[in-house]
Amino acid sequence: MDFNVLYRVLGVLGLIFIILGVLLRKKKQEDLAFICGGILLCIYSIYLKDAIFIVLQIVFTCAAIYDYFKKRTHKYYVND
């Protein structure tokens, strides 16, 4: 399999997860979708060797992970 195709598929899957995160109504699922999408897009940005995109994805993913674990213990997630 051509690695170019593999990385592009990972990029597309990352975008799909980000879109799903925007569309989901439950905060916990939204955060998990953002984390998955951010990681996949970070892998793709490393493949592209685009420093701005790499930093953006690292910050986005870290923010989503922080949000997930910070709010996980709050009543915010009780009904999710």
N, CA, C and O of each residue as an XYZ file, in Angstrom:
320
protein
N       0.838     -1.185      0.000
C       0.000      0.000      0.000
C       0.882      1.247      0.000
O       1.896      1.309      0.695
N       0.490      2.198     -0.763
C       1.224      3.464     -0.852
C       0.996      4.270      0.430
O      -0.145      4.504      0.828
N       2.092      4.692      1.074
C       1.974      5.440      2.328
C       1.297      6.793      2.133
O       0.668      7.299      3.062
N       1.411      7.387      0.953
C       0.722      8.654      0.681
C      -0.782      8.490      0.865
O      -1.448      9.342      1.454
N      -1.300      7.391      0.354
C      -2.741      7.113      0.466
C      -3.112      6.892      1.926
O      -4.143      7.385      2.386
N      -2.289      6.162      2.651
C      -2.565      5.889      4.065
C      -2.659      7.181      4.870
O      -3.592      7.358      5.653
N      -1.703      8.077      4.684
C      -1.719      9.341      5.431
C      -2.894     10.219      5.027
O      -3.463     10.913      5.870
N      -3.257     10.200      3.776
C      -4.426     10.978      3.335
C      -5.710     10.419      3.934
O      -6.605     11.178      4.307
N      -5.804      9.099      4.027
C      -6.978      8.476      4.657
C      -7.039      8.872      6.134
O      -8.115      9.169      6.654
N      -5.886      8.877      6.808
C      -5.862      9.304      8.212
C      -6.311     10.759      8.342
O      -7.036     11.104      9.275
N      -5.884     11.608      7.410
C      -6.305     13.005      7.420
C      -7.802     13.157      7.228
O      -8.450     13.950      7.910
N      -8.346     12.389      6.291
C      -9.792     12.446      6.042
C     -10.559     11.927      7.254
O     -11.569     12.515      7.641
N     -10.098     10.844      7.851
C     -10.758     10.322      9.058
C     -10.699     11.347     10.195
O     -11.658     11.498     10.952
N      -9.576     12.043     10.309
C      -9.464     13.094     11.318
C     -10.492     14.186     11.109
O     -11.126     14.650     12.056
N     -10.652     14.591      9.859
C     -11.673     15.612      9.551
C     -13.078     15.114      9.878
O     -13.900     15.862     10.406
N     -13.346     13.857      9.563
C     -14.668     13.279      9.844
C     -14.934     13.286     11.349
O     -16.036     13.620     11.783
N     -13.925     12.916     12.149
C     -14.102     12.929     13.606
C     -14.350     14.347     14.124
O     -15.188     14.546     15.003
N     -13.635     15.323     13.593
C     -13.843     16.713     14.015
C     -15.259     17.166     13.665
O     -15.926     17.804     14.480
N     -15.718     16.842     12.464
C     -17.079     17.196     12.051
C     -18.098     16.525     12.953
O     -19.071     17.156     13.366
N     -17.882     15.234     13.267
C     -18.797     14.536     14.175
C     -18.810     15.196     15.552
O     -19.861     15.303     16.185
N     -17.649     15.635     16.009
C     -17.575     16.314     17.298
C     -18.409     17.579     17.329
O     -19.024     17.898     18.346
N     -18.431     18.293     16.231
C     -19.239     19.514     16.146
C     -20.726     19.169     16.146
O     -21.532     19.900     16.723
N     -21.088     18.073     15.510
C     -22.498     17.709     15.367
C     -23.071     16.980     16.587
O     -24.285     16.994     16.795
N     -22.229     16.353     17.381
C     -22.714     15.595     18.536
C     -23.271     16.524     19.603
O     -22.786     17.640     19.791
N     -24.270     16.058     20.278
C     -24.935     16.871     21.301
C     -24.410     16.579     22.707
O     -24.564     17.410     23.601
N     -23.798     15.425     22.917
C     -23.306     15.067     24.246
C     -21.843     15.459     24.364
O     -21.018     15.072     23.536
N     -21.530     16.225     25.390
C     -20.204     16.809     25.555
C     -19.096     15.757     25.641
O     -18.021     15.942     25.070
N     -19.349     14.668     26.343
C     -18.325     13.636     26.499
C     -17.976     13.026     25.143
O     -16.800     12.865     24.818
N     -18.987     12.689     24.357
C     -18.754     12.119     23.025
C     -18.097     13.142     22.105
O     -17.253     12.800     21.276
N     -18.492     14.389     22.261
C     -17.898     15.468     21.469
C     -16.398     15.570     21.743
O     -15.598     15.653     20.811
N     -16.023     15.563     23.017
C     -14.609     15.650     23.379
C     -13.820     14.457     22.851
O     -12.708     14.628     22.351
N     -14.375     13.260     22.953
C     -13.688     12.068     22.449
C     -13.502     12.133     20.937
O     -12.457     11.737     20.422
N     -14.497     12.625     20.235
C     -14.377     12.784     18.781
C     -13.302     13.811     18.441
O     -12.531     13.609     17.503
N     -13.243     14.911     19.194
C     -12.208     15.926     18.977
C     -10.811     15.364     19.245
O      -9.867     15.663     18.514
N     -10.683     14.557     20.285
C      -9.386     13.955     20.601
C      -8.937     13.027     19.472
O      -7.802     13.122     19.005
N      -9.818     12.135     19.035
C      -9.477     11.207     17.943
C      -9.145     11.968     16.661
O      -8.147     11.680     16.000
N      -9.972     12.923     16.324
C      -9.747     13.712     15.115
C      -8.462     14.506     15.186
O      -7.729     14.598     14.202
N      -8.185     15.082     16.345
C      -6.966     15.855     16.523
C      -5.712     15.008     16.392
O      -4.727     15.437     15.792
N      -5.747     13.808     16.952
C      -4.592     12.910     16.849
C      -4.355     12.498     15.398
O      -3.220     12.507     14.920
N      -5.430     12.137     14.702
C      -5.285     11.727     13.303
C      -4.789     12.877     12.431
O      -3.937     12.680     11.564
N      -5.317     14.066     12.657
C      -4.851     15.215     11.879
C      -3.422     15.614     12.262
O      -2.691     16.148     11.428
N      -3.021     15.365     13.492
C      -1.643     15.630     13.898
C      -0.690     14.690     13.157
O       0.367     15.120     12.693
N      -1.052     13.427     13.046
C      -0.244     12.474     12.278
C      -0.129     12.929     10.832
O       0.952     12.892     10.245
N      -1.245     13.356     10.264
C      -1.235     13.833      8.878
C      -0.380     15.092      8.722
O       0.337     15.236      7.732
N      -0.455     15.996      9.690
C       0.338     17.225      9.595
C       1.832     16.938      9.734
O       2.649     17.627      9.123
N       2.195     15.942     10.519
C       3.601     15.536     10.614
C       4.060     14.974      9.275
O       5.175     15.250      8.830
N       3.208     14.192      8.638
C       3.505     13.679      7.298
C       3.725     14.831      6.307
O       4.622     14.772      5.466
N       2.902     15.870      6.414
C       3.036     17.027      5.523
C       4.257     17.887      5.862
O       4.716     18.670      5.031
N       4.780     17.742      7.081
C       5.903     18.547      7.571
C       5.564     20.036      7.592
O       6.393     20.885      7.264
N       4.328     20.330      7.984
C       3.851     21.709      8.075
C       3.864     22.128      9.545
O       2.990     21.732     10.317
N       4.860     22.929      9.927
C       5.065     23.282     11.330
C       3.854     23.975     11.951
O       3.502     23.690     13.095
N       3.223     24.869     11.223
C       2.060     25.586     11.756
C       0.912     24.615     12.016
O       0.265     24.683     13.060
N       0.662     23.723     11.083
C      -0.413     22.740     11.216
C      -0.101     21.758     12.347
O      -1.009     21.344     13.067
N       1.160     21.382     12.512
C       1.554     20.469     13.593
C       1.268     21.114     14.949
O       0.654     20.496     15.819
N       1.714     22.352     15.123
C       1.494     23.055     16.393
C       0.003     23.234     16.655
O      -0.461     23.024     17.776
N      -0.740     23.615     15.638
C      -2.184     23.782     15.774
C      -2.842     22.495     16.259
O      -3.666     22.525     17.173
N      -2.487     21.380     15.661
C      -3.114     20.106     16.030
C      -2.695     19.646     17.417
O      -3.500     19.065     18.144
N      -1.457     19.896     17.790
C      -1.018     19.531     19.143
C      -1.784     20.346     20.182
O      -2.251     19.796     21.179
N      -1.914     21.643     19.955
C      -2.645     22.504     20.896
C      -4.119     22.104     20.940
O      -4.702     22.002     22.019
N      -4.723     21.878     19.773
C      -6.134     21.481     19.715
C      -6.365     20.171     20.464
O      -7.309     20.059     21.246
N      -5.512     19.191     20.229
C      -5.660     17.886     20.869
C      -5.449     17.985     22.372
O      -6.200     17.386     23.142
N      -4.442     18.729     22.798
C      -4.207     18.914     24.238
C      -5.384     19.618     24.905
O      -5.764     19.264     26.021
N      -5.961     20.610     24.234
C      -7.130     21.313     24.780
C      -8.320     20.368     24.908
O      -9.052     20.418     25.896
N      -8.515     19.509     23.914
C      -9.626     18.553     23.965
C      -9.413     17.532     25.080
O     -10.359     17.169     25.778
N      -8.180     17.071     25.249
C      -7.882     16.122     26.332
C      -8.085     16.793     27.688
O      -8.675     16.203     28.593
N      -7.602     18.011     27.827
C      -7.794     18.759     29.077
C      -9.283     18.934     29.378
O      -9.725     18.705     30.504
N     -10.044     19.338     28.375
C     -11.483     19.541     28.542
C     -12.172     18.250     28.944
O     -13.049     18.258     29.808
N     -11.791     17.157     28.337
C     -12.395     15.855     28.642
C     -12.155     15.474     30.102
O     -13.093     15.116     30.814
N     -10.902     15.551     30.548
C     -10.594     15.120     31.907
C     -11.025     16.138     32.961
O     -11.366     15.754     34.080
N     -11.016     17.407     32.629
C     -11.442     18.433     33.592
C     -12.932     18.324     33.874
O     -13.357     18.382     35.028
N     -13.710     18.170     32.841
C     -15.163     18.166     33.007
C     -15.726     16.781     33.282
O     -16.913     16.648     33.578
N     -14.902     15.757     33.190
C     -15.383     14.393     33.397
C     -15.899     14.174     34.809
O     -16.820     13.385     35.016
N     -15.328     14.851     35.765
C     -15.734     14.667     37.160
C     -16.870     15.603     37.568
O     -17.434     15.452     38.652
N     -17.206     16.555     36.724
C     -18.259     17.511     37.052
C     -19.631     16.922     36.748
O     -19.747     15.937     36.019
N     -20.649     17.524     37.301
C     -22.008     17.104     37.021
C     -22.379     17.321     35.558
O     -23.400     16.827     35.080
N     -21.521     18.078     34.852
C     -21.731     18.369     33.430
C     -21.892     17.090     32.624
O     -22.645     17.060     31.650
N     -21.183     16.024     33.026
C     -21.191     14.770     32.299
C     -22.139     13.732     32.886
O     -22.264     12.640     32.332
N     -22.794     14.037     33.967
C     -23.598     13.034     34.656
C     -24.623     12.391     33.729
O     -24.819     11.177     33.786
N     -25.272     13.165     32.887
C     -26.304     12.623     32.022
C     -25.809     12.239     30.634
O     -26.614     11.837     29.794
N     -24.518     12.348     30.369
C     -23.970     11.966     29.062
C     -23.750     10.489     28.952
O     -23.293     10.008     27.915
